Amino acid sequence: MVQKRKELQNQYLSRNSKFDYLPDTDRYLSSVNQPKYKFNVIGSGNIGQEHMRVTLMEGRATIHGIYDPNPNSVKQAKKLFSTLAPNSPLVVYESLEAACHDPEVDGLMICTPNYTHIEIVKEAVKSSKHILLEKPMATTIQDAYEINQIAKNYKPVFQIGLQYRYKAIYIETIHEALERKALGDIKTISIMEHRIPFLDKVKQWNKFSKYSGGTLVEKCCHYFDLMNLLAQAKPVQVYASGSTAVNFTEFEYNGEKSDIIDNAFVIVTYENGIRASFNLNMFSPMFYEEIVICGNKGRLKASENEDFLSSERPRNQLEIMRGEGKPSKVSNPCYPSYIERSGHSGATYYEHIYFIDNIEGKQTNTATVEEGFWSVVVGAAAEQSIKTGQSVTINDVLKENGVLV
Ligand SMILES: NC(=O)c1ccc[n+]([C@@H]2O[C@H](COP(=O)([O-])OP(=O)(O)OC[C@H]3O[C@@H](n4cnc5c(N)ncnc54)[C@H](O)[C@@H]3O)[C@@H](O)[C@H]2O)c1
């Protein structure tokens, strides 16, 4: 019988295959818990496979099966699973319905292109299984609202994959700004994302606004979620300027030209007076994220950098300047490197921990469906503002979309 260990607060030793020679009876620090839950992955492309990897790494659940109409996604997911769990079978479902309603399964991870989310959610909720729905929850405000309404009466866990809030820099930012209140009253928030262009996807859905919701919905909902969370208020006004300056200007797929933007400046005003800005650039040879928050008692700046260079320098930095009154500090928040490497700087790993904590009834701060909705609202309003050149009042945009909040 494997003894339950208390000494280590992590799974590092139990995941380490170096200890596989040990009989079960001799495992203590490296004891392995049997997974309690089984999940199905719907859409086994890029993030679907990250969820498979991280589910097994987290250890309280396993992957039971996958559903994906693209044979290559299935083939690669099967290959991945056979290396992660060599002796475990993986069910490959023939239909969405079969994947959603397998009685063996406790939870569904919806990892398909954005425009498919609403129809898949409508089938998934019939199962009464726990749901992790990838961001953005929908491509339009109407669809996001409809999912929000569906989720209101849904008893099992319904979590949105807005996991950036678990990156080490944002965990610390949230702690300093909201819990410790190190900056006093927050007045301004400014977020920057500079990165390489959108990657290739199955059927290149992310090159077309009708499939993705547009760049500011598809990718930037992560940052609008952070902004909304840090502002602790509803957005009231959005103004944005953006264009397609460099990327995919010649790109066509099935005879259709790409219509997504690759740079933008977005300004958001919140009902409590906080003003925020977002600066996107998608033709930078790196990944760089930065947040600057100014309050009446201090300024916080945090950044995450991946520039592919060989020179060693900290990937994550955070500084808090508090003048003469209180101590300032400069730090490098990070997780163990094997967790950061597991995907999205470790954020997906913590998203899984909290997904299962939610299933077990523990209190977490995972993104709710309502928070997912508001992240789409800001992104869609910004896309609209770019098209019209006018600032967008959130109340108006909600009314135009038939949304009552
Ligand atoms: N949270 C994050 O940080 C993060 C990161 C990447 C992607 N995403 C989101 O995850 C979703 C998938 O993105 P991706 O990068 O994995 O795309 P992808 O193109 O790599 O994979 C999507 C997969 O879904 C499959 N698919 C398409 N329609 C389907 C359907 N009706 N039923 C089942 N499978 C279907 C495709 O064949 C493909 O294998 C998107 O919503 C995206 O925005 C989130």
Ligand as a Chemical Component Dictionary entry (heavy atoms), coordinates in Angstrom:
data_LIG
# 
_chem_comp.id                   LIG 
_chem_comp.type                 NON-POLYMER 
_chem_comp.pdbx_formal_charge   0 
_chem_comp.three_letter_code    LIG 
# 
loop_
_chem_comp_atom.comp_id 
_chem_comp_atom.atom_id 
_chem_comp_atom.alt_atom_id 
_chem_comp_atom.type_symbol 
_chem_comp_atom.charge 
_chem_comp_atom.model_Cartn_x 
_chem_comp_atom.model_Cartn_y 
_chem_comp_atom.model_Cartn_z 
_chem_comp_atom.pdbx_ordinal 
LIG N1  N1  N 0  -5.834  29.638 -23.535 1  
LIG C1  C1  C 0  -4.858  29.810 -24.380 2  
LIG O1  O1  O 0  -3.824  30.346 -24.056 3  
LIG C2  C2  C 0  -5.035  29.320 -25.790 4  
LIG C3  C3  C 0  -3.917  29.068 -26.595 5  
LIG C4  C4  C 0  -4.129  28.598 -27.895 6  
LIG C5  C5  C 0  -5.426  28.411 -28.375 7  
LIG N2  N2  N 1  -6.470  28.691 -27.567 8  
LIG C6  C6  C 0  -7.852  28.526 -28.046 9  
LIG O2  O2  O 0  -8.084  27.131 -28.225 10 
LIG C7  C7  C 0  -8.910  26.904 -29.356 11 
LIG C8  C8  C 0  -8.168  26.004 -30.340 12 
LIG O3  O3  O 0  -6.988  26.646 -30.773 13 
LIG P1  P1  P 0  -5.749  25.813 -31.336 14 
LIG O4  O4  O 0  -4.624  26.765 -31.333 15 
LIG O5  O5  O -1 -5.599  24.536 -30.630 16 
LIG O6  O6  O 0  -6.233  25.565 -32.837 17 
LIG P2  P2  P 0  -5.802  24.363 -33.793 18 
LIG O7  O7  O 0  -6.263  24.722 -35.155 19 
LIG O8  O8  O 0  -4.375  24.032 -33.560 20 
LIG O9  O9  O 0  -6.651  23.142 -33.230 21 
LIG C9  C9  C 0  -8.053  23.135 -33.261 22 
LIG C10 C10 C 0  -8.492  21.689 -33.479 23 
LIG O10 O10 O 0  -9.907  21.631 -33.420 24 
LIG C11 C11 C 0  -10.340 20.731 -34.457 25 
LIG N3  N3  N 0  -11.745 21.012 -34.774 26 
LIG C12 C12 C 0  -12.263 21.920 -35.640 27 
LIG N4  N4  N 0  -13.611 21.876 -35.607 28 
LIG C13 C13 C 0  -13.926 20.905 -34.693 29 
LIG C14 C14 C 0  -15.159 20.398 -34.213 30 
LIG N5  N5  N 0  -16.329 20.879 -34.648 31 
LIG N6  N6  N 0  -15.128 19.415 -33.295 32 
LIG C15 C15 C 0  -13.949 18.907 -32.839 33 
LIG N7  N7  N 0  -12.750 19.362 -33.271 34 
LIG C16 C16 C 0  -12.746 20.359 -34.179 35 
LIG C17 C17 C 0  -9.379  20.979 -35.589 36 
LIG O11 O11 O 0  -9.356  19.897 -36.511 37 
LIG C18 C18 C 0  -8.068  21.137 -34.835 38 
LIG O12 O12 O 0  -7.396  19.911 -34.669 39 
LIG C19 C19 C 0  -9.267  28.282 -29.881 40 
LIG O13 O13 O 0  -10.453 28.710 -29.290 41 
LIG C20 C20 C 0  -8.120  29.147 -29.400 42 
LIG O14 O14 O 0  -8.426  30.509 -29.288 43 
LIG C21 C21 C 0  -6.307  29.119 -26.298 44 
# 
loop_
_chem_comp_bond.comp_id 
_chem_comp_bond.atom_id_1 
_chem_comp_bond.atom_id_2 
_chem_comp_bond.value_order 
_chem_comp_bond.pdbx_ordinal 
LIG N1  C1  SING 1  
LIG C1  O1  DOUB 2  
LIG C1  C2  SING 3  
LIG C2  C3  SING 4  
LIG C2  C21 DOUB 5  
LIG C3  C4  DOUB 6  
LIG C4  C5  SING 7  
LIG C5  N2  DOUB 8  
LIG N2  C6  SING 9  
LIG N2  C21 SING 10 
LIG C6  O2  SING 11 
LIG C6  C20 SING 12 
LIG O2  C7  SING 13 
LIG C7  C8  SING 14 
LIG C7  C19 SING 15 
LIG C8  O3  SING 16 
LIG O3  P1  SING 17 
LIG P1  O4  DOUB 18 
LIG P1  O5  SING 19 
LIG P1  O6  SING 20 
LIG O6  P2  SING 21 
LIG P2  O7  DOUB 22 
LIG P2  O8  SING 23 
LIG P2  O9  SING 24 
LIG O9  C9  SING 25 
LIG C9  C10 SING 26 
LIG C10 O10 SING 27 
LIG C10 C18 SING 28 
LIG O10 C11 SING 29 
LIG C11 N3  SING 30 
LIG C11 C17 SING 31 
LIG N3  C12 SING 32 
LIG N3  C16 SING 33 
LIG C12 N4  DOUB 34 
LIG N4  C13 SING 35 
LIG C13 C14 SING 36 
LIG C13 C16 DOUB 37 
LIG C14 N5  SING 38 
LIG C14 N6  DOUB 39 
LIG N6  C15 SING 40 
LIG C15 N7  DOUB 41 
LIG N7  C16 SING 42 
LIG C17 O11 SING 43 
LIG C17 C18 SING 44 
LIG C18 O12 SING 45 
LIG C19 O13 SING 46 
LIG C19 C20 SING 47 
LIG C20 O14 SING 48 
# 
